[in-house]
Amino acid sequence: MKKSLMLLAGLALATTAANAQVVTPATPKTEVEVRDNGTVKTTTTTGKTNVGAALENTKDAAGNVARKSGRAVKRGAKKTGTVVKRGAKKTKRAVKNGSQEASSAVKEGTQKLEQKTE
Protein backbone atom coordinates (compact mmCIF):
# COMPACT_ATOMS: atom_id res chain seq x y z
CA MET A 1 0.00 0.00 0.00
CA LYS A 2 2.82 2.38 0.93
CA LYS A 3 4.70 1.60 -2.29
CA SER A 4 1.69 2.27 -4.48
CA LEU A 5 0.97 5.51 -2.61
CA MET A 6 4.58 6.62 -3.08
CA LEU A 7 4.41 5.71 -6.75
CA LEU A 8 1.27 7.78 -7.22
CA ALA A 9 2.82 10.71 -5.38
CA GLY A 10 5.94 10.46 -7.55
CA LEU A 11 3.85 10.41 -10.72
CA ALA A 12 1.88 13.42 -9.51
CA LEU A 13 5.11 15.35 -8.91
CA ALA A 14 6.51 14.33 -12.28
CA THR A 15 3.30 15.37 -14.02
CA THR A 16 3.30 18.71 -12.22
CA ALA A 17 6.91 19.34 -13.19
CA ALA A 18 6.24 18.37 -16.79
CA ASN A 19 3.25 20.72 -16.98
CA ALA A 20 5.27 23.59 -15.49
CA GLN A 21 7.73 23.61 -18.35
CA VAL A 22 7.72 25.86 -21.37
CA VAL A 23 5.79 23.99 -24.04
CA THR A 24 6.84 25.81 -27.20
CA PRO A 25 10.60 25.70 -27.69
CA ALA A 26 10.35 28.19 -30.57
CA THR A 27 9.80 31.04 -28.10
CA PRO A 28 12.56 30.89 -25.49
CA LYS A 29 11.84 32.43 -22.11
CA THR A 30 14.55 34.79 -20.83
CA GLU A 31 14.83 35.92 -17.22
CA VAL A 32 17.13 38.77 -16.20
CA GLU A 33 18.24 39.10 -12.57
CA VAL A 34 20.22 42.07 -11.27
CA ARG A 35 22.35 41.17 -8.27
CA ASP A 36 23.22 43.39 -5.29
CA ASN A 37 26.73 44.01 -6.60
CA GLY A 38 25.38 45.32 -9.93
CA THR A 39 26.09 42.27 -12.08
CA VAL A 40 23.37 40.91 -14.32
CA LYS A 41 22.45 37.24 -14.56
CA THR A 42 20.53 36.21 -17.69
CA THR A 43 18.79 32.82 -17.76
CA THR A 44 17.22 31.51 -20.94
CA THR A 45 15.01 28.41 -20.85
CA THR A 46 14.25 26.56 -24.05
CA GLY A 47 12.81 23.12 -24.41
CA LYS A 48 11.85 20.65 -21.76
CA THR A 49 12.99 20.07 -18.23
CA ASN A 50 14.68 16.78 -17.37
CA VAL A 51 11.44 15.38 -15.98
CA GLY A 52 9.45 16.47 -19.04
CA ALA A 53 12.00 14.91 -21.39
CA ALA A 54 11.94 11.67 -19.40
CA LEU A 55 8.14 11.56 -19.57
CA GLU A 56 8.18 12.10 -23.31
CA ASN A 57 10.81 9.41 -23.76
CA THR A 58 8.66 7.04 -21.70
CA LYS A 59 5.66 7.81 -23.89
CA ASP A 60 7.72 7.16 -27.03
CA ALA A 61 9.05 3.91 -25.59
CA ALA A 62 5.52 2.77 -24.75
CA GLY A 63 4.49 3.50 -28.34
CA ASN A 64 7.43 1.48 -29.63
CA VAL A 65 6.54 -1.46 -27.38
CA ALA A 66 2.93 -1.35 -28.55
CA ARG A 67 4.01 -1.25 -32.19
CA LYS A 68 6.43 -4.14 -31.73
CA SER A 69 3.90 -6.27 -29.90
CA GLY A 70 1.31 -5.55 -32.60
CA ARG A 71 3.74 -6.70 -35.27
CA ALA A 72 4.55 -9.83 -33.27
CA VAL A 73 0.87 -10.67 -32.93
CA LYS A 74 0.34 -10.15 -36.66
CA ARG A 75 3.34 -12.32 -37.53
CA GLY A 76 2.18 -15.01 -35.11
CA ALA A 77 -1.28 -14.99 -36.65
CA LYS A 78 0.24 -15.41 -40.11
CA LYS A 79 2.35 -18.33 -38.91
CA THR A 80 -0.62 -19.95 -37.22
CA GLY A 81 -2.72 -19.54 -40.36
CA THR A 82 -0.02 -21.12 -42.47
CA VAL A 83 0.36 -24.06 -40.08
CA VAL A 84 -3.39 -24.63 -40.03
CA LYS A 85 -3.54 -24.48 -43.82
CA ARG A 86 -0.71 -27.00 -44.18
CA GLY A 87 -2.32 -29.27 -41.62
CA ALA A 88 -5.59 -29.15 -43.51
CA LYS A 89 -3.82 -30.07 -46.75
CA LYS A 90 -2.08 -33.01 -45.08
CA THR A 91 -5.34 -34.20 -43.57
CA LYS A 92 -7.06 -33.90 -46.93
CA ARG A 93 -4.34 -35.98 -48.59
CA ALA A 94 -4.46 -38.59 -45.84
CA VAL A 95 -8.23 -38.90 -46.09
CA LYS A 96 -8.04 -39.12 -49.87
CA ASN A 97 -5.34 -41.81 -49.76
CA GLY A 98 -7.19 -43.68 -47.04
CA SER A 99 -10.41 -43.68 -49.02
CA GLN A 100 -8.57 -44.84 -52.15
CA GLU A 101 -6.94 -47.65 -50.20
CA ALA A 102 -10.28 -48.61 -48.70
CA SER A 103 -12.00 -48.62 -52.08
CA SER A 104 -9.21 -50.68 -53.66
CA ALA A 105 -9.43 -53.15 -50.75
CA VAL A 106 -13.17 -53.40 -51.29
CA LYS A 107 -12.63 -53.97 -55.02
CA GLU A 108 -10.11 -56.71 -54.31
CA GLY A 109 -12.50 -58.32 -51.84
CA THR A 110 -15.36 -58.30 -54.29
CA GLN A 111 -13.15 -59.70 -57.05
CA LYS A 112 -12.02 -62.52 -54.77
CA LEU A 113 -15.60 -63.29 -53.84
CA GLU A 114 -16.60 -63.29 -57.51
CA GLN A 115 -13.78 -65.66 -58.34
CA LYS A 116 -14.78 -67.99 -55.51
CA THR A 117 -18.41 -68.04 -56.62
CA GLU A 118 -17.51 -68.91 -60.16
KOLBA-748637 format. One record per residue (C-alpha): x negated, y negated, z. Coordinates in steps of 0.1 Angstrom, whole numbers, plus 5000, padded with zeros to 4 digits. Example, Ala and Ser with C-alpha at 12.3 -4.5 7.8 and 13.67 -1.06 7.14 Angstrom:
BEGIN
487750455078
486350115071
! end
This chain:
BEGIN
500050005000
497249765009
495349844977
498349774955
499049454974
495449344969
495649434933
498749224928
497248934946
494148954924
496148964893
498148664905
494948464911
493548574877
496748464860
496748134878
493148074868
493848164832
496847934830
494747644845
492347644817
492347414786
494247604760
493247424728
489447434723
489647184694
490246904719
487446914745
488246764779
485546524792
485246414828
482946124838
481846094874
479845794887
477645884917
476845664947
473345604934
474645474901
473945774879
476645914857
477546284854
479546384823
481246724822
482846854791
485047164791
485847344759
487247694756
488147934782
487047994818
485348324826
488648464840
490548354810
488048514786
488148834806
491948844804
491848794767
489249064762
491349304783
494349224761
492349284730
491049614744
494549724752
495549654717
492649854704
493550154726
497150144714
496050134678
493650414683
496150634701
498750564674
496350674647
495550984667
499151074671
499751014633
496751234625
497851504649
501351504633
499851544599
497651834611
500652004628
502751954596
500052114575
499652414599
503452464600
503552454562
500752704558
502352934584
505652924565
503853014532
502153304549
505353424564
507153394531
504353604514
504553864542
508253894539
508053914501
505354184502
507254374530
510454374510
508654484479
506954774498
510354864513
512054864479
509255074463
509455324492
513255344487
512655404450
510155674457
512555834482
515455834457
513155974429
512056254452
515656334462
516656334425
513856574417
514856804445
518456804434
517556894398
! end
